[in-house]
Amino acid sequence: MSEIVNLNKARKARAKSRDKRQADENAVKFGRSKGAKARDKAEADRLRSRHDGHKRDE
């Protein structure tokens, strides 16, 4: 005989594994370390400051 399967538990387990896979993909795609975020912010601030320094006075 075959094993009895609770369909609700099977459906929830499948959804949970799908959500976990999506979360892992997002972590790879969007996840950055604190140092990388700080480095990018510092670079943006440096570029903004340099751009503002080249503005003409009105």
PQR file with spaces between the fields and no chain letter, atoms N, CA, C, O and H, PARSE charges and radii, in Angstrom:
ATOM       1  N    MET     1       0.828   -1.189    0.000 -0.4000 1.5000
ATOM       2  CA   MET     1       0.000    0.000    0.000 -0.0000 2.0000
ATOM       3  C    MET     1       0.871    1.252    0.000  0.5500 1.7000
ATOM       4  O    MET     1       2.044    1.221    0.372 -0.5500 1.4000
ATOM       5  N    SER     2       0.271    2.329   -0.421 -0.4000 1.5000
ATOM       6  CA   SER     2       1.007    3.586   -0.457 -0.0000 2.0000
ATOM       7  C    SER     2       0.814    4.353    0.845  0.5500 1.7000
ATOM       8  O    SER     2      -0.061    4.045    1.655 -0.5500 1.4000
ATOM       9  H    SER     2      -0.682    2.354   -0.723  0.4000 1.0000
ATOM      10  N    GLU     3       1.636    5.332    1.010 -0.4000 1.5000
ATOM      11  CA   GLU     3       1.599    6.143    2.227 -0.0000 2.0000
ATOM      12  C    GLU     3       0.540    7.232    2.102  0.5500 1.7000
ATOM      13  O    GLU     3       0.364    7.812    1.031 -0.5500 1.4000
ATOM      14  H    GLU     3       2.346    5.582    0.353  0.4000 1.0000
ATOM      15  N    ILE     4      -0.150    7.502    3.177 -0.4000 1.5000
ATOM      16  CA   ILE     4      -1.171    8.554    3.189 -0.0000 2.0000
ATOM      17  C    ILE     4      -0.473    9.904    3.276  0.5500 1.7000
ATOM      18  O    ILE     4       0.434   10.094    4.087 -0.5500 1.4000
ATOM      19  H    ILE     4      -0.006    7.030    4.047  0.4000 1.0000
ATOM      20  N    VAL     5      -0.905   10.842    2.431 -0.4000 1.5000
ATOM      21  CA   VAL     5      -0.295   12.168    2.368 -0.0000 2.0000
ATOM      22  C    VAL     5      -1.348   13.210    2.694  0.5500 1.7000
ATOM      23  O    VAL     5      -2.426   13.222    2.099 -0.5500 1.4000
ATOM      24  H    VAL     5      -1.642   10.688    1.772  0.4000 1.0000
ATOM      25  N    ASN     6      -1.038   14.075    3.630 -0.4000 1.5000
ATOM      26  CA   ASN     6      -1.911   15.193    3.952 -0.0000 2.0000
ATOM      27  C    ASN     6      -1.679   16.258    2.883  0.5500 1.7000
ATOM      28  O    ASN     6      -0.594   16.834    2.807 -0.5500 1.4000
ATOM      29  H    ASN     6      -0.162   14.065    4.113  0.4000 1.0000
ATOM      30  N    LEU     7      -2.682   16.519    2.066 -0.4000 1.5000
ATOM      31  CA   LEU     7      -2.521   17.435    0.940 -0.0000 2.0000
ATOM      32  C    LEU     7      -2.244   18.866    1.384  0.5500 1.7000
ATOM      33  O    LEU     7      -1.513   19.586    0.704 -0.5500 1.4000
ATOM      34  H    LEU     7      -3.564   16.050    2.128  0.4000 1.0000
ATOM      35  N    ASN     8      -2.810   19.294    2.510 -0.4000 1.5000
ATOM      36  CA   ASN     8      -2.534   20.642    3.011 -0.0000 2.0000
ATOM      37  C    ASN     8      -1.067   20.788    3.367  0.5500 1.7000
ATOM      38  O    ASN     8      -0.439   21.792    3.030 -0.5500 1.4000
ATOM      39  H    ASN     8      -3.404   18.709    3.062  0.4000 1.0000
ATOM      40  N    LYS     9      -0.510   19.776    4.058 -0.4000 1.5000
ATOM      41  CA   LYS     9       0.897   19.840    4.438 -0.0000 2.0000
ATOM      42  C    LYS     9       1.793   19.787    3.210  0.5500 1.7000
ATOM      43  O    LYS     9       2.813   20.474    3.162 -0.5500 1.4000
ATOM      44  H    LYS     9      -1.020   18.961    4.332  0.4000 1.0000
ATOM      45  N    ALA    10       1.432   18.985    2.220 -0.4000 1.5000
ATOM      46  CA   ALA    10       2.230   18.891    0.996 -0.0000 2.0000
ATOM      47  C    ALA    10       2.205   20.225    0.242  0.5500 1.7000
ATOM      48  O    ALA    10       3.232   20.684   -0.256 -0.5500 1.4000
ATOM      49  H    ALA    10       0.603   18.427    2.259  0.4000 1.0000
ATOM      50  N    ARG    11       1.024   20.837    0.167 -0.4000 1.5000
ATOM      51  CA   ARG    11       0.898   22.125   -0.530 -0.0000 2.0000
ATOM      52  C    ARG    11       1.710   23.206    0.182  0.5500 1.7000
ATOM      53  O    ARG    11       2.406   23.990   -0.463 -0.5500 1.4000
ATOM      54  H    ARG    11       0.190   20.464    0.572  0.4000 1.0000
ATOM      55  N    LYS    12       1.620   23.245    1.511 -0.4000 1.5000
ATOM      56  CA   LYS    12       2.355   24.248    2.281 -0.0000 2.0000
ATOM      57  C    LYS    12       3.865   24.024    2.190  0.5500 1.7000
ATOM      58  O    LYS    12       4.631   24.985    2.117 -0.5500 1.4000
ATOM      59  H    LYS    12       1.055   22.607    2.035  0.4000 1.0000
ATOM      60  N    ALA    13       4.294   22.764    2.193 -0.4000 1.5000
ATOM      61  CA   ALA    13       5.722   22.471    2.070 -0.0000 2.0000
ATOM      62  C    ALA    13       6.243   22.898    0.704  0.5500 1.7000
ATOM      63  O    ALA    13       7.344   23.440    0.602 -0.5500 1.4000
ATOM      64  H    ALA    13       3.672   21.983    2.252  0.4000 1.0000
ATOM      65  N    ARG    14       5.465   22.659   -0.342 -0.4000 1.5000
ATOM      66  CA   ARG    14       5.867   23.066   -1.693 -0.0000 2.0000
ATOM      67  C    ARG    14       5.958   24.594   -1.781  0.5500 1.7000
ATOM      68  O    ARG    14       6.902   25.123   -2.369 -0.5500 1.4000
ATOM      69  H    ARG    14       4.571   22.218   -0.259  0.4000 1.0000
ATOM      70  N    ALA    15       4.990   25.300   -1.206 -0.4000 1.5000
ATOM      71  CA   ALA    15       5.003   26.764   -1.221 -0.0000 2.0000
ATOM      72  C    ALA    15       6.190   27.299   -0.418  0.5500 1.7000
ATOM      73  O    ALA    15       6.830   28.270   -0.820 -0.5500 1.4000
ATOM      74  H    ALA    15       4.224   24.870   -0.728  0.4000 1.0000
ATOM      75  N    LYS    16       6.477   26.665    0.707 -0.4000 1.5000
ATOM      76  CA   LYS    16       7.596   27.105    1.545 -0.0000 2.0000
ATOM      77  C    LYS    16       8.922   26.931    0.811  0.5500 1.7000
ATOM      78  O    LYS    16       9.785   27.807    0.876 -0.5500 1.4000
ATOM      79  H    LYS    16       5.957   25.876    1.033  0.4000 1.0000
ATOM      80  N    SER    17       9.092   25.813    0.116 -0.4000 1.5000
ATOM      81  CA   SER    17      10.341   25.601   -0.620 -0.0000 2.0000
ATOM      82  C    SER    17      10.451   26.585   -1.781  0.5500 1.7000
ATOM      83  O    SER    17      11.547   27.057   -2.084 -0.5500 1.4000
ATOM      84  H    SER    17       8.391   25.102    0.063  0.4000 1.0000
ATOM      85  N    ARG    18       9.333   26.903   -2.433 -0.4000 1.5000
ATOM      86  CA   ARG    18       9.341   27.882   -3.527 -0.0000 2.0000
ATOM      87  C    ARG    18       9.720   29.264   -2.989  0.5500 1.7000
ATOM      88  O    ARG    18      10.514   29.972   -3.609 -0.5500 1.4000
ATOM      89  H    ARG    18       8.442   26.520   -2.186  0.4000 1.0000
ATOM      90  N    ASP    19       9.159   29.651   -1.845 -0.4000 1.5000
ATOM      91  CA   ASP    19       9.477   30.948   -1.247 -0.0000 2.0000
ATOM      92  C    ASP    19      10.938   31.011   -0.818  0.5500 1.7000
ATOM      93  O    ASP    19      11.587   32.045   -0.972 -0.5500 1.4000
ATOM      94  H    ASP    19       8.513   29.077   -1.342  0.4000 1.0000
ATOM      95  N    LYS    20      11.456   29.911   -0.283 -0.4000 1.5000
ATOM      96  CA   LYS    20      12.856   29.864    0.132 -0.0000 2.0000
ATOM      97  C    LYS    20      13.776   30.021   -1.069  0.5500 1.7000
ATOM      98  O    LYS    20      14.774   30.738   -0.999 -0.5500 1.4000
ATOM      99  H    LYS    20      10.929   29.071   -0.158  0.4000 1.0000
ATOM     100  N    ARG    21      13.446   29.357   -2.169 -0.4000 1.5000
ATOM     101  CA   ARG    21      14.250   29.469   -3.385 -0.0000 2.0000
ATOM     102  C    ARG    21      14.238   30.916   -3.900  0.5500 1.7000
ATOM     103  O    ARG    21      15.274   31.444   -4.303 -0.5500 1.4000
ATOM     104  H    ARG    21      12.635   28.775   -2.226  0.4000 1.0000
ATOM     105  N    GLN    22      13.064   31.549   -3.883 -0.4000 1.5000
ATOM     106  CA   GLN    22      12.947   32.944   -4.332 -0.0000 2.0000
ATOM     107  C    GLN    22      13.759   33.866   -3.427  0.5500 1.7000
ATOM     108  O    GLN    22      14.405   34.795   -3.911 -0.5500 1.4000
ATOM     109  H    GLN    22      12.222   31.120   -3.555  0.4000 1.0000
ATOM     110  N    ALA    23      13.731   33.621   -2.128 -0.4000 1.5000
ATOM     111  CA   ALA    23      14.493   34.442   -1.181 -0.0000 2.0000
ATOM     112  C    ALA    23      15.987   34.288   -1.428  0.5500 1.7000
ATOM     113  O    ALA    23      16.729   35.268   -1.353 -0.5500 1.4000
ATOM     114  H    ALA    23      13.206   32.866   -1.734  0.4000 1.0000
ATOM     115  N    ASP    24      16.435   33.081   -1.718 -0.4000 1.5000
ATOM     116  CA   ASP    24      17.849   32.863   -2.005 -0.0000 2.0000
ATOM     117  C    ASP    24      18.269   33.582   -3.284  0.5500 1.7000
ATOM     118  O    ASP    24      19.354   34.161   -3.342 -0.5500 1.4000
ATOM     119  H    ASP    24      15.833   32.285   -1.778  0.4000 1.0000
ATOM     120  N    GLU    25      17.421   33.548   -4.302 -0.4000 1.5000
ATOM     121  CA   GLU    25      17.723   34.258   -5.551 -0.0000 2.0000
ATOM     122  C    GLU    25      17.802   35.759   -5.319  0.5500 1.7000
ATOM     123  O    GLU    25      18.678   36.428   -5.866 -0.5500 1.4000
ATOM     124  H    GLU    25      16.540   33.077   -4.255  0.4000 1.0000
ATOM     125  N    ASN    26      16.884   36.293   -4.505 -0.4000 1.5000
ATOM     126  CA   ASN    26      16.887   37.727   -4.213 -0.0000 2.0000
ATOM     127  C    ASN    26      18.114   38.117   -3.407  0.5500 1.7000
ATOM     128  O    ASN    26      18.664   39.200   -3.605 -0.5500 1.4000
ATOM     129  H    ASN    26      16.172   35.749   -4.061  0.4000 1.0000
ATOM     130  N    ALA    27      18.549   37.253   -2.505 -0.4000 1.5000
ATOM     131  CA   ALA    27      19.733   37.555   -1.699 -0.0000 2.0000
ATOM     132  C    ALA    27      20.955   37.665   -2.590  0.5500 1.7000
ATOM     133  O    ALA    27      21.815   38.515   -2.358 -0.5500 1.4000
ATOM     134  H    ALA    27      18.103   36.373   -2.344  0.4000 1.0000
ATOM     135  N    VAL    28      21.044   36.825   -3.599 -0.4000 1.5000
ATOM     136  CA   VAL    28      22.176   36.887   -4.520 -0.0000 2.0000
ATOM     137  C    VAL    28      22.068   38.127   -5.401  0.5500 1.7000
ATOM     138  O    VAL    28      23.066   38.795   -5.671 -0.5500 1.4000
ATOM     139  H    VAL    28      20.346   36.135   -3.788  0.4000 1.0000
ATOM     140  N    LYS    29      20.848   38.430   -5.847 -0.4000 1.5000
ATOM     141  CA   LYS    29      20.654   39.539   -6.781 -0.0000 2.0000
ATOM     142  C    LYS    29      20.796   40.899   -6.102  0.5500 1.7000
ATOM     143  O    LYS    29      21.442   41.793   -6.649 -0.5500 1.4000
ATOM     144  H    LYS    29      20.037   37.888   -5.628  0.4000 1.0000
ATOM     145  N    PHE    30      20.205   41.069   -4.923 -0.4000 1.5000
ATOM     146  CA   PHE    30      20.135   42.375   -4.291 -0.0000 2.0000
ATOM     147  C    PHE    30      20.997   42.520   -3.043  0.5500 1.7000
ATOM     148  O    PHE    30      21.279   43.639   -2.614 -0.5500 1.4000
ATOM     149  H    PHE    30      19.680   40.343   -4.478  0.4000 1.0000
ATOM     150  N    GLY    31      21.406   41.433   -2.472 -0.4000 1.5000
ATOM     151  CA   GLY    31      22.127   41.485   -1.204 -0.0000 2.0000
ATOM     152  C    GLY    31      23.531   42.039   -1.369  0.5500 1.7000
ATOM     153  O    GLY    31      24.299   41.565   -2.206 -0.5500 1.4000
ATOM     154  H    GLY    31      21.178   40.524   -2.820  0.4000 1.0000
ATOM     155  N    ARG    32      23.858   43.027   -0.582 -0.4000 1.5000
ATOM     156  CA   ARG    32      25.202   43.598   -0.585 -0.0000 2.0000
ATOM     157  C    ARG    32      25.639   43.756    0.857  0.5500 1.7000
ATOM     158  O    ARG    32      24.819   43.925    1.759 -0.5500 1.4000
ATOM     159  H    ARG    32      23.234   43.412    0.098  0.4000 1.0000
ATOM     160  N    SER    33      26.929   43.699    1.054 -0.4000 1.5000
ATOM     161  CA   SER    33      27.445   43.834    2.410 -0.0000 2.0000
ATOM     162  C    SER    33      27.375   45.292    2.846  0.5500 1.7000
ATOM     163  O    SER    33      27.205   46.191    2.022 -0.5500 1.4000
ATOM     164  H    SER    33      27.595   43.561    0.321  0.4000 1.0000
ATOM     165  N    LYS    34      27.507   45.510    4.130 -0.4000 1.5000
ATOM     166  CA   LYS    34      27.470   46.861    4.686 -0.0000 2.0000
ATOM     167  C    LYS    34      28.616   47.692    4.114  0.5500 1.7000
ATOM     168  O    LYS    34      28.440   48.874    3.817 -0.5500 1.4000
ATOM     169  H    LYS    34      27.646   44.779    4.799  0.4000 1.0000
ATOM     170  N    GLY    35      29.780   47.081    3.959 -0.4000 1.5000
ATOM     171  CA   GLY    35      30.932   47.782    3.402 -0.0000 2.0000
ATOM     172  C    GLY    35      30.698   48.211    1.962  0.5500 1.7000
ATOM     173  O    GLY    35      31.094   49.308    1.567 -0.5500 1.4000
ATOM     174  H    GLY    35      29.923   46.121    4.200  0.4000 1.0000
ATOM     175  N    ALA    36      30.057   47.354    1.175 -0.4000 1.5000
ATOM     176  CA   ALA    36      29.773   47.692   -0.224 -0.0000 2.0000
ATOM     177  C    ALA    36      28.787   48.855   -0.305  0.5500 1.7000
ATOM     178  O    ALA    36      28.939   49.748   -1.139 -0.5500 1.4000
ATOM     179  H    ALA    36      29.735   46.463    1.496  0.4000 1.0000
ATOM     180  N    LYS    37      27.775   48.841    0.567 -0.4000 1.5000
ATOM     181  CA   LYS    37      26.811   49.944    0.579 -0.0000 2.0000
ATOM     182  C    LYS    37      27.495   51.248    0.982  0.5500 1.7000
ATOM     183  O    LYS    37      27.235   52.292    0.385 -0.5500 1.4000
ATOM     184  H    LYS    37      27.651   48.115    1.244  0.4000 1.0000
ATOM     185  N    ALA    38      28.366   51.196    1.989 -0.4000 1.5000
ATOM     186  CA   ALA    38      29.073   52.395    2.448 -0.0000 2.0000
ATOM     187  C    ALA    38      29.998   52.917    1.365  0.5500 1.7000
ATOM     188  O    ALA    38      30.093   54.126    1.155 -0.5500 1.4000
ATOM     189  H    ALA    38      28.578   50.348    2.474  0.4000 1.0000
ATOM     190  N    ARG    39      30.690   52.002    0.668 -0.4000 1.5000
ATOM     191  CA   ARG    39      31.597   52.403   -0.401 -0.0000 2.0000
ATOM     192  C    ARG    39      30.830   53.101   -1.530  0.5500 1.7000
ATOM     193  O    ARG    39      31.277   54.127   -2.042 -0.5500 1.4000
ATOM     194  H    ARG    39      30.613   51.020    0.839  0.4000 1.0000
ATOM     195  N    ASP    40      29.676   52.546   -1.917 -0.4000 1.5000
ATOM     196  CA   ASP    40      28.874   53.156   -2.973 -0.0000 2.0000
ATOM     197  C    ASP    40      28.328   54.510   -2.551  0.5500 1.7000
ATOM     198  O    ASP    40      28.276   55.434   -3.362 -0.5500 1.4000
ATOM     199  H    ASP    40      29.313   51.712   -1.501  0.4000 1.0000
ATOM     200  N    LYS    41      27.919   54.642   -1.284 -0.4000 1.5000
ATOM     201  CA   LYS    41      27.412   55.924   -0.797 -0.0000 2.0000
ATOM     202  C    LYS    41      28.519   56.970   -0.780  0.5500 1.7000
ATOM     203  O    LYS    41      28.289   58.122   -1.147 -0.5500 1.4000
ATOM     204  H    LYS    41      27.961   53.891   -0.625  0.4000 1.0000
ATOM     205  N    ALA    42      29.718   56.577   -0.356 -0.4000 1.5000
ATOM     206  CA   ALA    42      30.845   57.508   -0.323 -0.0000 2.0000
ATOM     207  C    ALA    42      31.204   57.956   -1.732  0.5500 1.7000
ATOM     208  O    ALA    42      31.506   59.128   -1.955 -0.5500 1.4000
ATOM     209  H    ALA    42      29.904   55.641   -0.057  0.4000 1.0000
ATOM     210  N    GLU    43      31.173   57.035   -2.675 -0.4000 1.5000
ATOM     211  CA   GLU    43      31.471   57.375   -4.069 -0.0000 2.0000
ATOM     212  C    GLU    43      30.421   58.338   -4.621  0.5500 1.7000
ATOM     213  O    GLU    43      30.766   59.297   -5.311 -0.5500 1.4000
ATOM     214  H    GLU    43      30.927   56.083   -2.493  0.4000 1.0000
ATOM     215  N    ALA    44      29.139   58.092   -4.323 -0.4000 1.5000
ATOM     216  CA   ALA    44      28.079   58.982   -4.791 -0.0000 2.0000
ATOM     217  C    ALA    44      28.223   60.366   -4.167  0.5500 1.7000
ATOM     218  O    ALA    44      28.032   61.372   -4.850 -0.5500 1.4000
ATOM     219  H    ALA    44      28.859   57.312   -3.763  0.4000 1.0000
ATOM     220  N    ASP    45      28.559   60.430   -2.880 -0.4000 1.5000
ATOM     221  CA   ASP    45      28.757   61.716   -2.214 -0.0000 2.0000
ATOM     222  C    ASP    45      29.933   62.472   -2.827  0.5500 1.7000
ATOM     223  O    ASP    45      29.869   63.685   -3.025 -0.5500 1.4000
ATOM     224  H    ASP    45      28.714   59.613   -2.325  0.4000 1.0000
ATOM     225  N    ARG    46      31.012   61.735   -3.127 -0.4000 1.5000
ATOM     226  CA   ARG    46      32.191   62.363   -3.726 -0.0000 2.0000
ATOM     227  C    ARG    46      31.849   62.931   -5.105  0.5500 1.7000
ATOM     228  O    ARG    46      32.247   64.049   -5.432 -0.5500 1.4000
ATOM     229  H    ARG    46      31.064   60.750   -2.966  0.4000 1.0000
ATOM     230  N    LEU    47      31.119   62.169   -5.905 -0.4000 1.5000
ATOM     231  CA   LEU    47      30.742   62.651   -7.234 -0.0000 2.0000
ATOM     232  C    LEU    47      29.792   63.833   -7.163  0.5500 1.7000
ATOM     233  O    LEU    47      29.913   64.777   -7.944 -0.5500 1.4000
ATOM     234  H    LEU    47      30.796   61.261   -5.639  0.4000 1.0000
ATOM     235  N    ARG    48      28.839   63.787   -6.227 -0.4000 1.5000
ATOM     236  CA   ARG    48      27.898   64.898   -6.069 -0.0000 2.0000
ATOM     237  C    ARG    48      28.638   66.160   -5.645  0.5500 1.7000
ATOM     238  O    ARG    48      28.361   67.245   -6.155 -0.5500 1.4000
ATOM     239  H    ARG    48      28.740   63.020   -5.593  0.4000 1.0000
ATOM     240  N    SER    49      29.577   66.023   -4.716 -0.4000 1.5000
ATOM     241  CA   SER    49      30.352   67.164   -4.247 -0.0000 2.0000
ATOM     242  C    SER    49      31.183   67.747   -5.385  0.5500 1.7000
ATOM     243  O    SER    49      31.264   68.965   -5.543 -0.5500 1.4000
ATOM     244  H    SER    49      29.803   65.141   -4.301  0.4000 1.0000
ATOM     245  N    ARG    50      31.787   66.888   -6.160 -0.4000 1.5000
ATOM     246  CA   ARG    50      32.611   67.357   -7.285 -0.0000 2.0000
ATOM     247  C    ARG    50      31.741   68.076   -8.316  0.5500 1.7000
ATOM     248  O    ARG    50      32.134   69.110   -8.858 -0.5500 1.4000
ATOM     249  H    ARG    50      31.722   65.899   -6.032  0.4000 1.0000
ATOM     250  N    HIS    51      30.559   67.521   -8.581 -0.4000 1.5000
ATOM     251  CA   HIS    51      29.659   68.146   -9.542 -0.0000 2.0000
ATOM     252  C    HIS    51      29.200   69.505   -9.036  0.5500 1.7000
ATOM     253  O    HIS    51      29.163   70.470   -9.800 -0.5500 1.4000
ATOM     254  H    HIS    51      30.240   66.682   -8.141  0.4000 1.0000
ATOM     255  N    ASP    52      28.849   69.592   -7.750 -0.4000 1.5000
ATOM     256  CA   ASP    52      28.407   70.859   -7.177 -0.0000 2.0000
ATOM     257  C    ASP    52      29.539   71.883   -7.182  0.5500 1.7000
ATOM     258  O    ASP    52      29.282   73.082   -7.290 -0.5500 1.4000
ATOM     259  H    ASP    52      28.879   68.808   -7.130  0.4000 1.0000
ATOM     260  N    GLY    53      30.767   71.436   -7.067 -0.4000 1.5000
ATOM     261  CA   GLY    53      31.903   72.345   -7.063 -0.0000 2.0000
ATOM     262  C    GLY    53      32.147   72.993   -8.413  0.5500 1.7000
ATOM     263  O    GLY    53      32.797   74.035   -8.492 -0.5500 1.4000
ATOM     264  H    GLY    53      30.975   70.462   -6.979  0.4000 1.0000
ATOM     265  N    HIS    54      31.637   72.391   -9.474 -0.4000 1.5000
ATOM     266  CA   HIS    54      31.836   72.936  -10.809 -0.0000 2.0000
ATOM     267  C    HIS    54      30.681   73.801  -11.274  0.5500 1.7000
ATOM     268  O    HIS    54      30.670   74.245  -12.422 -0.5500 1.4000
ATOM     269  H    HIS    54      31.109   71.544   -9.410  0.4000 1.0000
ATOM     270  N    LYS    55      29.709   74.050  -10.409 -0.4000 1.5000
ATOM     271  CA   LYS    55      28.575   74.896  -10.796 -0.0000 2.0000
ATOM     272  C    LYS    55      29.030   76.353  -10.875  0.5500 1.7000
ATOM     273  O    LYS    55      29.928   76.797  -10.160 -0.5500 1.4000
ATOM     274  H    LYS    55      29.717   73.689   -9.476  0.4000 1.0000
ATOM     275  N    ARG    56      28.381   77.055  -11.762 -0.4000 1.5000
ATOM     276  CA   ARG    56      28.686   78.474  -11.923 -0.0000 2.0000
ATOM     277  C    ARG    56      27.822   79.290  -10.959  0.5500 1.7000
ATOM     278  O    ARG    56      26.692   78.913  -10.647 -0.5500 1.4000
ATOM     279  H    ARG    56      27.652   76.694  -12.343  0.4000 1.0000
ATOM     280  N    ASP    57      28.363   80.391  -10.503 -0.4000 1.5000
ATOM     281  CA   ASP    57      27.586   81.302   -9.668 -0.0000 2.0000
ATOM     282  C    ASP    57      26.669   82.128  -10.535  0.5500 1.7000
ATOM     283  O    ASP    57      27.033   82.537  -11.638 -0.5500 1.4000
ATOM     284  H    ASP    57      29.281   80.697  -10.757  0.4000 1.0000
ATOM     285  N    GLU    58      25.480   82.370  -10.031 -0.4000 1.5000
ATOM     286  CA   GLU    58      24.534   83.171  -10.807 -0.0000 2.0000
ATOM     287  C    GLU    58      24.513   84.601  -10.328  0.5500 1.7000
ATOM     288  O    GLU    58      23.772   85.422  -10.868 -0.5500 1.4000
ATOM     289  H    GLU    58      25.183   82.038   -9.136  0.4000 1.0000
